[in-house]
Amino acid sequence: MSTLQTFTQRHGQLAHTLACHAAFPLALTPELLYCLRENFVPESPWINVADILLTLCDPVGHRLYEMPTPLRHQLLQDLKTQWGAERLHTLSDFMVVYIRATLPSNERIAQDLGAAPHWTALAYTQPNQATQTIAQTLKNALTQTPPQEWLKITNLLETYSELDPLLEAGFQPLLDLSRAYEAQAQGDTTTAQQLIQPLGRPGETVEIAGVSFQLPILLETVTFEIVQVNRRGEIIQREKKSAPLYREQLGDSVELEMMAIPGGTFLMGSPEGEGNKGEHPQHSVTVAPFFMGKTPITQAQWRAVVTQVPPITQKLDPNPSGFKGDNRPVEQVSWKDAIEFCARLTQLTGKDYRLPSEAEWEYACRAGTTTPFYFGETITTALANYDGNYTFADEPKGEYREETTPVGSFPPNAFGLYDLHGNLYEWCLDDWHNNYEGAPSDGRAWIDNDNHSQTHQEWLQSMLNKKSTLSKLLRGGCWYDSPKSCRSASRGIITRDYEGIDIGFRVVVPRTP
């Protein structure tokens, strides 16, 4: 005989009816159960309050009790059968009033007793609507609150994990997504991956219970060493750093590593007395968090995407580079080629890949530094690939390699990014402007007549189709340049159709929870 049958035989049908009402809150206090009795089953003997708490519940805190989930669900089914859907909604309204009136200062117990009581009512009356309502609540929490807040929502969803009406209405994928976000927040990438795999690729936008979600991007932490030099180019400090990244699998054992760049505010451009007119006025820019390619796009990465995804707007040569090598950066690609690549990469992965804005590029390059280079007051050819016949400060002349070098050959910056000084110029999204007068202060690309109301793919295609004569932005210097052109603040200009052995690019993607 079940616990509920034994309880009903021993204490009577009125005790069973009161237990049905007691099952509605997620947790109980003696005071709440007395109140439920007075308002809904006043004919039940008062001793039934103790009978329910001691027989059907487990203590979970000071004067706080919970029913086992299967028992609770059975009682709620009995409640609906005996009293109908209207009683469930009445209980929902009652709980809202009770919590506001009785527990205004005890947030923890208030949440335990009445968290989303309307969800419980909907689950037994309109399970499809309940699932969609819960999905929207989870999405809002993920996009608007820090992890410690939305983890409360993911924990709450677990209380509905065995509720048959919700499971029949498609609740399981939502529950798996919630568990994946929780595992990711706790650093359990393996579990998160297992939960996400049936839903789609990490970072892909999918629809669950009628609500669009971006599946969590699974991060891992990498460690690396950064260096700082003095004006003579001598290394005066070495420091171990760590940063999060995710790996995008492109096929054929080729992957794209994307570093997580934290948001922040920095001074963009050069201070008075430094740089040229185009790098002024120095101005404050606030940049939202984003992901950026650990290195420029390599020839292997380029080929993997170009050969897998058919043309979206234009054809691409799978092997355009003059200096050959899978791990060398791809070059001889125009700005339009780079945009086409981003569109194909977006289609392949489901993530909104694009070129960085000029502000994002400089912010990421500086990585919190204010010196001309992220290495310090100067650089050397032991730290970057440029024409070592030229010097910047008091360092000696160095090597002139006369070609590109494999990506990641030199020390990174504090964000874990490589090859931002020298090797190849890198395309940015922005149109060229002669200086920073009127430049955006929010980190977005400075593009004339830009239309942000489109989908990401439509936006990329519109930029390719735009009949623009404006030149585009270059950053970073290249293998044949002097160190002055490789500074963090240095800017370059070229037409968007130009293809040369001195220009490549790296990609970024928005960072969401």
RODO-2510 file (C-alpha; in nm, 4 decimals, decimal comma):
residues 513
     n   res          X          Y          Z
     1     m     0,0000     0,0000     0,0000
     2     s     0,1353     0,3470    -0,0870
     3     t     0,2180     0,6159     0,1681
     4     l    -0,0738     0,8265     0,0446
     5     q    -0,3227     0,5395     0,0706
     6     t    -0,2053     0,4589     0,4221
     7     f    -0,2291     0,8260     0,5176
     8     t    -0,5849     0,8584     0,3822
     9     q    -0,7062     0,5388     0,5512
    10     r    -0,5598     0,6472     0,8831
    11     h    -0,6554     1,0165     0,8869
    12     g    -0,9565     1,0345     0,6597
    13     q    -1,0698     1,2004     0,3384
    14     l    -1,0597     1,5541     0,4822
    15     a    -0,6928     1,5046     0,5659
    16     h    -0,6377     1,3878     0,2073
    17     t    -0,8161     1,6987     0,0742
    18     l    -0,6022     1,9260     0,2913
    19     a    -0,2913     1,7398     0,1727
    20     c    -0,3945     1,8102    -0,1884
    21     h    -0,3967     2,1847    -0,1114
    22     a    -0,0720     2,1550     0,0854
    23     a     0,0948     2,0114    -0,2251
    24     f     0,0499     2,3347    -0,4191
    25     p     0,3381     2,5394    -0,2627
    26     l     0,6885     2,4148    -0,3339
    27     a     0,7544     2,4221     0,0403
    28     l     0,5476     2,4535     0,3575
    29     t     0,5635     2,6127     0,6991
    30     p     0,3209     2,5176     0,9782
    31     e     0,1739     2,8689     0,9559
    32     l     0,1102     2,8377     0,5834
    33     l    -0,0545     2,4978     0,6237
    34     y    -0,2841     2,6322     0,8982
    35     c    -0,3742     2,9187     0,6655
    36     l    -0,4501     2,6796     0,3791
    37     r    -0,6748     2,4795     0,6118
    38     e    -0,8680     2,7865     0,7288
    39     n    -0,9199     2,9163     0,3746
    40     f    -0,9866     2,5959     0,1806
    41     v    -1,0659     2,2999     0,4118
    42     p    -1,1872     2,4536     0,7406
    43     e    -1,3835     2,1374     0,8298
    44     s    -1,0553     1,9416     0,8473
    45     p    -0,9425     1,8845     1,2110
    46     w    -0,6476     2,1062     1,3054
    47     i    -0,4447     1,7980     1,3988
    48     n    -0,4300     1,7144     1,0254
    49     v    -0,1728     1,9937     0,9914
    50     a     0,0705     1,7997     1,2084
    51     d    -0,0287     1,4734     1,0403
    52     i     0,0661     1,6105     0,6975
    53     l     0,3947     1,7673     0,8060
    54     l     0,5100     1,4615     1,0001
    55     t     0,3848     1,1901     0,7646
    56     l     0,3996     1,3297     0,4105
    57     c     0,6815     1,5876     0,4326
    58     d     1,0539     1,6074     0,4993
    59     p     1,2080     1,8903     0,7021
    60     v     1,4422     2,1004     0,4848
    61     g     1,5144     2,3936     0,7150
    62     h     1,3952     2,5734     1,0257
    63     r     1,0164     2,5246     1,0255
    64     l     1,0313     2,4529     0,6518
    65     y     0,9034     2,1298     0,4938
    66     e     0,8851     1,9778     0,1441
    67     m     0,6875     1,6880    -0,0007
    68     p     0,8679     1,4279    -0,2127
    69     t     0,8158     1,5207    -0,5794
    70     p     0,6168     1,2110    -0,6895
    71     l     0,3816     1,2426    -0,3905
    72     r     0,3331     1,6124    -0,4528
    73     h     0,2452     1,5555    -0,8179
    74     q    -0,0030     1,2797    -0,7292
    75     l    -0,1808     1,5079    -0,4803
    76     l    -0,1976     1,7888    -0,7350
    77     q    -0,3512     1,5525    -0,9886
    78     d    -0,6073     1,4514    -0,7239
    79     l    -0,6727     1,8187    -0,6521
    80     k    -0,7451     1,8937    -1,0175
    81     t    -0,9688     1,5875    -1,0484
    82     q    -1,1693     1,6704    -0,7357
    83     w    -1,1862     2,0503    -0,7558
    84     g    -1,1066     2,1423    -1,1164
    85     a    -0,8685     2,3896    -1,2780
    86     e    -1,0355     2,6859    -1,1091
    87     r    -0,9137     2,5739    -0,7669
    88     l    -0,5520     2,5612    -0,8960
    89     h    -0,5734     2,9222    -1,0147
    90     t    -0,7376     3,0253    -0,6874
    91     l    -0,4491     2,8677    -0,4984
    92     s    -0,2041     3,0536    -0,7213
    93     d    -0,3673     3,3870    -0,6361
    94     f    -0,3783     3,2919    -0,2698
    95     m    -0,0052     3,2175    -0,2586
    96     v     0,0852     3,5521    -0,4158
    97     v    -0,1240     3,7405    -0,1568
    98     y     0,0029     3,5255     0,1306
    99     i     0,3689     3,5824     0,0462
   100     r     0,3306     3,9577     0,0050
   101     a     0,1391     3,9915     0,3304
   102     t     0,3232     3,7451     0,5506
   103     l     0,6854     3,7303     0,4357
   104     p     0,7886     4,0699     0,2950
   105     s     1,1297     4,0620     0,4633
   106     n     1,2282     3,6966     0,4261
   107     e     1,3197     3,6640     0,0579
   108     r     1,4624     3,3105     0,0869
   109     i     1,1533     3,1511     0,2423
   110     a     0,9264     3,3585     0,0189
   111     q     1,0957     3,2099    -0,2869
   112     d     1,0767     2,8557    -0,1477
   113     l     0,7070     2,8834    -0,0653
   114     g     0,5757     3,0630    -0,3667
   115     a     0,8231     3,0604    -0,6538
   116     a     0,6145     3,1006    -0,9669
   117     p     0,2892     2,9597    -0,8216
   118     h     0,1175     3,0402    -1,1520
   119     w     0,3547     2,7888    -1,3184
   120     t     0,2118     2,5125    -1,1021
   121     a    -0,1451     2,6106    -1,1843
   122     l    -0,0706     2,6346    -1,5562
   123     a     0,1167     2,3027    -1,5558
   124     y    -0,2035     2,1167    -1,4642
   125     t    -0,4410     2,3284    -1,6710
   126     q    -0,2499     2,4590    -1,9754
   127     p     0,0832     2,2700    -1,9870
   128     n     0,1869     2,4086    -2,3284
   129     q     0,1410     2,7649    -2,2081
   130     a     0,3200     2,6796    -1,8839
   131     t     0,6204     2,5441    -2,0746
   132     q     0,6396     2,8541    -2,2946
   133     t     0,6010     3,0858    -1,9933
   134     i     0,8817     2,9086    -1,8090
   135     a     1,0996     2,9178    -2,1232
   136     q     1,0524     3,2939    -2,1584
   137     t     1,1304     3,3450    -1,7894
   138     l     1,4533     3,1467    -1,8269
   139     k     1,5544     3,3435    -2,1376
   140     n     1,4902     3,6767    -1,9636
   141     a     1,6965     3,5656    -1,6649
   142     l     1,9860     3,4492    -1,8830
   143     t     2,0069     3,7750    -2,0780
   144     q     1,9420     4,0248    -1,8009
   145     t     2,0948     3,8978    -1,4773
   146     p     2,4317     3,7710    -1,3516
   147     p     2,4793     3,3938    -1,3093
   148     q     2,4059     3,3918    -0,9368
   149     e     2,0581     3,5213    -1,0165
   150     w     1,9653     3,3014    -1,3128
   151     l     2,0965     2,9952    -1,1321
   152     k     1,7978     3,0399    -0,9007
   153     i     1,5723     2,9939    -1,2028
   154     t     1,7562     2,6816    -1,3185
   155     n     1,7232     2,5350    -0,9702
   156     l     1,3528     2,6162    -0,9715
   157     l     1,3035     2,4310    -1,2994
   158     e     1,4263     2,1131    -1,1309
   159     t     1,1152     2,1117    -0,9111
   160     y     0,9124     2,0538    -1,2286
   161     s     1,1443     1,7882    -1,3731
   162     e     0,9057     1,4960    -1,3057
   163     l     0,5788     1,6692    -1,3827
   164     d     0,4101     1,4556    -1,6505
   165     p     0,1872     1,7288    -1,8024
   166     l     0,4917     1,9479    -1,8650
   167     l     0,7065     1,6636    -1,9954
   168     e     0,4305     1,5721    -2,2401
   169     a     0,4251     1,9383    -2,3509
   170     g     0,7961     1,9379    -2,4451
   171     f     0,9513     2,0443    -2,1158
   172     q     1,2509     1,8063    -2,1320
   173     p     1,4597     2,0063    -2,3888
   174     l     1,4080     2,3189    -2,1792
   175     l     1,5180     2,1295    -1,8699
   176     d     1,8277     2,0003    -2,0523
   177     l     1,9135     2,3544    -2,1632
   178     s     1,8736     2,4818    -1,8081
   179     r     2,0996     2,2051    -1,6782
   180     a     2,3574     2,2829    -1,9483
   181     y     2,3746     2,6484    -1,8451
   182     e     2,4103     2,5435    -1,4822
   183     a     2,6885     2,2973    -1,5661
   184     q     2,8673     2,5642    -1,7708
   185     a     2,8442     2,8114    -1,4809
   186     q     3,0025     2,5497    -1,2538
   187     g     3,2836     2,4815    -1,5020
   188     d     3,1601     2,1341    -1,5951
   189     t     3,2115     2,1616    -1,9715
   190     t     3,1793     1,7856    -2,0287
   191     t     2,8306     1,7634    -1,8797
   192     a     2,7246     2,0827    -2,0576
   193     q     2,8421     1,9383    -2,3893
   194     q     2,6477     1,6158    -2,3352
   195     l     2,3306     1,8102    -2,2591
   196     i     2,3686     2,0507    -2,5517
   197     q     2,4547     1,7945    -2,8196
   198     p     2,0934     1,6775    -2,8809
   199     l     1,9777     2,0400    -2,8995
   200     g     2,2312     2,1741    -3,1518
   201     r     2,5813     2,3215    -3,1787
   202     p     2,7167     2,5373    -2,8939
   203     g     2,6371     2,9019    -2,9679
   204     e     2,3690     2,8128    -3,2235
   205     t     2,0274     2,9790    -3,1958
   206     v     1,7498     2,7221    -3,1530
   207     e     1,3805     2,7319    -3,0674
   208     i     1,2687     2,5539    -2,7504
   209     a     0,9081     2,5654    -2,6310
   210     g     0,8378     2,8448    -2,8781
   211     v     1,1231     3,0652    -2,7484
   212     s     1,4547     3,1332    -2,9239
   213     f     1,7691     3,0550    -2,7230
   214     q     2,1357     3,0769    -2,8042
   215     l     2,2877     2,7531    -2,6820
   216     p     2,5685     2,8219    -2,4327
   217     i     2,9171     2,8527    -2,5758
   218     l     3,1341     2,6067    -2,3874
   219     l     3,4426     2,7720    -2,2443
   220     e     3,7709     2,6304    -2,1260
   221     t     4,0576     2,8114    -1,9578
   222     v     4,4022     2,8341    -2,1181
   223     t     4,7222     2,9642    -1,9648
   224     f     5,0011     3,1554    -2,1368
   225     e     5,2904     3,3895    -2,0651
   226     i     5,3034     3,7603    -2,1472
   227     v     5,6140     3,9766    -2,1461
   228     q     5,6918     4,3441    -2,0940
   229     v     5,9927     4,5257    -2,2382
   230     n     6,1674     4,8549    -2,1656
   231     r     6,2667     5,1169    -2,4258
   232     r     6,5759     4,9123    -2,5151
   233     g     6,3580     4,6126    -2,5989
   234     e     6,4839     4,4160    -2,2992
   235     i     6,2323     4,1893    -2,1293
   236     i     6,1836     4,3274    -1,7794
   237     q     5,8869     4,1183    -1,6710
   238     r     5,7275     3,7842    -1,7477
   239     e     5,3842     3,6996    -1,6159
   240     k     5,1577     3,3959    -1,6311
   241     k     4,8024     3,4689    -1,7415
   242     s     4,4889     3,2677    -1,8064
   243     a     4,1812     3,3415    -2,0144
   244     p     3,8675     3,1590    -2,1328
   245     l     3,8128     3,0461    -2,4902
   246     y     3,5912     2,8184    -2,6940
   247     r     3,6865     2,5949    -2,9838
   248     e     3,4826     2,6002    -3,3029
   249     q     3,5179     2,2745    -3,4938
   250     l     3,5385     2,3492    -3,8666
   251     g     3,5808     1,9915    -3,9914
   252     d     3,8811     1,7892    -4,1107
   253     s     4,0455     1,8315    -3,7670
   254     v     4,0547     2,2100    -3,8160
   255     e     3,9366     2,4276    -3,5301
   256     l     3,8979     2,7988    -3,4644
   257     e     3,9935     2,9216    -3,1168
   258     m     3,7947     3,2206    -2,9951
   259     m     3,9121     3,4119    -2,6884
   260     a     3,6572     3,5630    -2,4488
   261     i     3,7234     3,9386    -2,4367
   262     p     3,5760     4,1114    -2,1296
   263     g     3,3855     4,4353    -2,1740
   264     g     3,5332     4,7634    -2,0544
   265     t     3,6143     5,1272    -2,1207
   266     f     3,9403     5,2528    -2,2711
   267     l     4,0957     5,5545    -2,4377
   268     m     4,1017     5,4967    -2,8111
   269     g     4,3639     5,6631    -3,0283
   270     s     4,6914     5,8335    -2,9448
   271     p     4,7506     6,1023    -2,6802
   272     e     4,8618     6,4470    -2,7860
   273     g     5,2177     6,4438    -2,9171
   274     e     5,1951     6,0843    -3,0416
   275     g     5,0743     5,9337    -3,3664
   276     n     4,9339     6,1150    -3,6686
   277     k     4,6233     6,3290    -3,7173
   278     g     4,4068     6,0286    -3,7992
   279     e     4,4603     5,8883    -3,4481
   280     h     4,3059     6,1921    -3,2777
   281     p     4,1246     6,3055    -3,0774
   282     q     4,1839     6,0397    -2,8170
   283     h     3,8412     5,9526    -2,6805
   284     s     3,6702     5,7216    -2,4325
   285     v     3,4970     5,4137    -2,5739
   286     t     3,2967     5,1515    -2,3867
   287     v     3,3068     4,8058    -2,5425
   288     a     3,0654     4,5208    -2,4679
   289     p     3,2074     4,1700    -2,4094
   290     f     3,2762     3,9669    -2,7221
   291     f     3,4781     3,6745    -2,8562
   292     m     3,7741     3,7337    -3,0878
   293     g     3,9895     3,4979    -3,2884
   294     k     4,2990     3,3985    -3,0959
   295     t     4,4948     3,4507    -3,4188
   296     p     4,4223     3,5789    -3,7677
   297     i     4,2308     3,3316    -3,9835
   298     t     4,4764     3,0716    -4,1082
   299     q     4,4920     2,9193    -4,4537
   300     a     4,3653     2,5872    -4,3152
   301     q     4,0676     2,7575    -4,1466
   302     w     3,9908     2,9553    -4,4612
   303     r     3,9994     2,6445    -4,6796
   304     a     3,7852     2,4394    -4,4378
   305     v     3,5041     2,6946    -4,4474
   306     v     3,5292     2,7915    -4,8151
   307     t     3,5194     2,4309    -4,9378
   308     q     3,2311     2,3258    -4,7109
   309     v     2,9874     2,6126    -4,7592
   310     p     2,8724     2,7148    -5,1081
   311     p     2,8859     3,0813    -5,2165
   312     i     2,6368     3,3121    -5,0503
   313     t     2,7074     3,6252    -5,2524
   314     q     3,0384     3,5585    -5,4269
   315     k     3,2910     3,2855    -5,5015
   316     l     3,6098     3,2483    -5,2969
   317     d     3,9443     3,0958    -5,3903
   318     p     4,0204     2,8181    -5,1387
   319     n     4,3970     2,8829    -5,1741
   320     p     4,4493     3,2575    -5,2337
   321     s     4,7661     3,3179    -5,0309
   322     g     5,1048     3,4047    -5,1719
   323     f     5,2998     3,2676    -4,8741
   324     k     5,1785     2,9094    -4,8474
   325     g     5,1309     2,7174    -4,5230
   326     d     4,8288     2,5798    -4,3381
   327     n     4,9249     2,7585    -4,0166
   328     r     5,0198     3,0845    -4,1851
   329     p     4,7574     3,3596    -4,1954
   330     v     4,5477     3,3744    -4,5087
   331     e     4,6233     3,6785    -4,7290
   332     q     4,5405     3,8161    -5,0704
   333     v     4,1773     3,8406    -4,9572
   334     s     3,9767     4,1593    -5,0012
   335     w     3,7423     4,3130    -4,7452
   336     k     3,4521     4,1718    -4,9463
   337     d     3,6171     3,8272    -4,9406
   338     a     3,6426     3,8517    -4,5626
   339     i     3,2738     3,9447    -4,5317
   340     e     3,1749     3,6523    -4,7557
   341     f     3,3867     3,4244    -4,5344
   342     c     3,2056     3,5542    -4,2236
   343     a     2,8695     3,4849    -4,3896
   344     r     2,9729     3,1285    -4,4708
   345     l     3,1171     3,0746    -4,1225
   346     t     2,7899     3,1999    -3,9756
   347     q     2,5959     2,9535    -4,1892
   348     l     2,8287     2,6682    -4,0940
   349     t     2,8215     2,7302    -3,7184
   350     g     2,4977     2,9130    -3,6418
   351     k     2,6888     3,1942    -3,4689
   352     d     2,6922     3,5574    -3,5854
   353     y     3,0532     3,5886    -3,7008
   354     r     3,1782     3,9165    -3,8450
   355     l     3,4847     4,1378    -3,8704
   356     p     3,5742     4,3400    -3,5603
   357     s     3,4933     4,7063    -3,5377
   358     e     3,7976     4,9329    -3,5253
   359     a     3,7200     5,0092    -3,1602
   360     e     3,6921     4,6396    -3,0701
   361     w     4,0201     4,5726    -3,2481
   362     e     4,2160     4,8401    -3,0616
   363     y     4,0539     4,7546    -2,7285
   364     a     4,1425     4,3877    -2,7753
   365     c     4,4945     4,4719    -2,8910
   366     r     4,5695     4,6957    -2,5945
   367     a     4,4297     4,4458    -2,3411
   368     g     4,4401     4,7119    -2,0717
   369     t     4,7715     4,8709    -2,1727
   370     t     4,8228     5,2371    -2,2623
   371     t     5,1715     5,2047    -2,4142
   372     p     5,2348     5,2114    -2,7917
   373     f     5,2525     4,8294    -2,7981
   374     y     5,0986     4,5729    -2,5688
   375     f     5,4565     4,4653    -2,4947
   376     g     5,5383     4,8113    -2,3577
   377     e     5,7287     5,1136    -2,4921
   378     t     5,8628     4,9310    -2,7968
   379     i     5,8864     4,5920    -2,9683
   380     t     6,1598     4,3773    -3,1160
   381     t     6,1668     4,1191    -3,3945
   382     a     6,1863     3,8534    -3,1228
   383     l     5,8334     3,9608    -3,0289
   384     a     5,6713     4,0395    -3,3654
   385     n     5,7161     4,0062    -3,7415
   386     y     5,8014     4,3411    -3,9076
   387     d     6,0940     4,5020    -4,0888
   388     g     6,3687     4,4907    -3,8271
   389     n     6,5807     4,7401    -4,0230
   390     y     6,3706     5,0062    -3,8507
   391     t     6,3514     5,0846    -3,4801
   392     f     6,0942     5,2616    -3,2651
   393     a     6,2671     5,3567    -2,9381
   394     d     6,6130     5,2530    -2,8130
   395     e     6,6005     4,8867    -2,9141
   396     p     6,8594     4,7492    -3,1596
   397     k     6,7741     4,6647    -3,5179
   398     g     6,6491     4,3163    -3,5747
   399     e     6,5583     4,0581    -3,8369
   400     y     6,3657     4,1259    -4,1581
   401     r     6,1985     3,7987    -4,2527
   402     e     6,0411     3,9232    -4,5775
   403     e     5,7398     3,6936    -4,5398
   404     t     5,4598     3,5997    -4,3040
   405     t     5,5225     3,3734    -4,0071
   406     p     5,2970     3,0970    -3,8707
   407     v     5,0325     3,2363    -3,6376
   408     g     5,1094     3,2215    -3,2672
   409     s     5,4863     3,2403    -3,3191
   410     f     5,5293     3,5293    -3,0736
   411     p     5,4075     3,6083    -2,7191
   412     p     5,0398     3,7042    -2,6796
   413     n     4,8806     3,9944    -2,4958
   414     a     4,6927     3,9757    -2,1653
   415     f     4,3715     3,8632    -2,3401
   416     g     4,5537     3,5673    -2,4965
   417     l     4,5519     3,7166    -2,8492
   418     y     4,8445     3,6681    -3,0891
   419     d     4,9899     3,8504    -3,3895
   420     l     4,8212     4,1862    -3,3373
   421     h     5,1493     4,3714    -3,3991
   422     g     5,2884     4,3002    -3,7455
   423     n     5,2707     3,9891    -3,9645
   424     l     4,9610     4,1100    -4,1568
   425     y     4,7314     4,4101    -4,1577
   426     e     4,3816     4,3097    -4,0520
   427     w     4,0506     4,4232    -4,2001
   428     c     3,7980     4,5985    -3,9752
   429     l     3,4289     4,6563    -4,0481
   430     d     3,4465     5,0352    -4,0425
   431     d     3,4415     5,2802    -4,3268
   432     w     3,7465     5,5064    -4,3291
   433     h     3,7113     5,8434    -4,1559
   434     n     3,9980     6,0932    -4,1473
   435     n     3,9910     6,1253    -3,7674
   436     y     3,7765     6,0429    -3,4658
   437     e     3,5562     6,3538    -3,4715
   438     g     3,2036     6,2162    -3,4291
   439     a     3,3183     5,8557    -3,3786
   440     p     3,0860     5,6173    -3,1871
   441     s     3,1593     5,5802    -2,8179
   442     d     2,9929     5,2391    -2,7769
   443     g     3,2407     5,0204    -2,9668
   444     r     3,0241     4,9645    -3,2745
   445     a     3,1619     4,9894    -3,6259
   446     w     3,1515     5,3357    -3,7835
   447     i     2,9668     5,2547    -4,1061
   448     d     2,7760     5,5195    -4,2992
   449     n     2,4047     5,4426    -4,3578
   450     d     2,4247     5,1138    -4,1710
   451     n     2,1004     4,9149    -4,1280
   452     h     2,0900     4,7085    -3,8076
   453     s     1,7247     4,6039    -3,8398
   454     q     1,8099     4,3023    -4,0559
   455     t     1,9117     3,9534    -3,9570
   456     h     2,2850     3,8995    -3,9286
   457     q     2,3105     3,7182    -4,2625
   458     e     2,0989     3,9835    -4,4368
   459     w     2,3191     4,2530    -4,2868
   460     l     2,6374     4,0870    -4,4109
   461     q     2,4915     4,0471    -4,7591
   462     s     2,3711     4,4078    -4,7644
   463     m     2,7252     4,5274    -4,6972
   464     l     2,8539     4,3180    -4,9862
   465     n     2,5818     4,4461    -5,2188
   466     k     2,6242     4,8105    -5,1155
   467     k     2,7608     5,0272    -5,3981
   468     s     3,0174     5,1936    -5,1760
   469     t     3,3250     5,3858    -5,2850
   470     l     3,4433     5,4365    -4,9267
   471     s     3,7748     5,2845    -4,8256
   472     k     3,8043     5,0476    -4,5313
   473     l     4,0054     5,0347    -4,2097
   474     l     4,3227     4,8344    -4,1567
   475     r     4,4939     4,7670    -3,8252
   476     g     4,8116     4,6072    -3,6954
   477     g     5,0918     4,6645    -3,9502
   478     c     5,2560     4,3855    -4,1462
   479     w     5,5747     4,1907    -4,2140
   480     y     5,7334     4,4607    -4,4349
   481     d     5,6334     4,7637    -4,2207
   482     s     5,8286     4,9664    -3,9682
   483     p     5,7335     4,9261    -3,6018
   484     k     5,5596     5,2659    -3,6071
   485     s     5,2880     5,1181    -3,8299
   486     c     5,2467     4,8236    -3,5922
   487     r     5,1413     5,0297    -3,2874
   488     s     4,8114     4,9614    -3,1095
   489     a     4,6702     5,2976    -3,2252
   490     s     4,8036     5,2968    -3,5823
   491     r     4,5413     5,3076    -3,8604
   492     g     4,5594     5,2085    -4,2253
   493     i     4,3348     5,2724    -4,5252
   494     i     4,2745     5,0820    -4,8494
   495     t     3,9868     5,0159    -5,0905
   496     r     3,7612     4,7266    -5,0017
   497     d     3,8452     4,5418    -5,3250
   498     y     4,2212     4,5365    -5,2605
   499     e     4,3885     4,1964    -5,2398
   500     g     4,7505     4,1798    -5,1313
   501     i     5,0079     3,9700    -4,9510
   502     d     5,0016     4,2227    -4,6670
   503     i     4,6375     4,1940    -4,5483
   504     g     4,4470     3,9256    -4,3609
   505     f     4,1757     3,9330    -4,0927
   506     r     4,0391     3,7785    -3,7772
   507     v     3,6773     3,7320    -3,6718
   508     v     3,4647     3,8217    -3,3720
   509     v     3,1259     3,7095    -3,2425
   510     p     2,8989     3,8677    -2,9778
   511     r     2,9286     3,7275    -2,6296
   512     t     2,6010     3,6312    -2,4607
   513     p     2,5317     3,4194    -2,1509
***
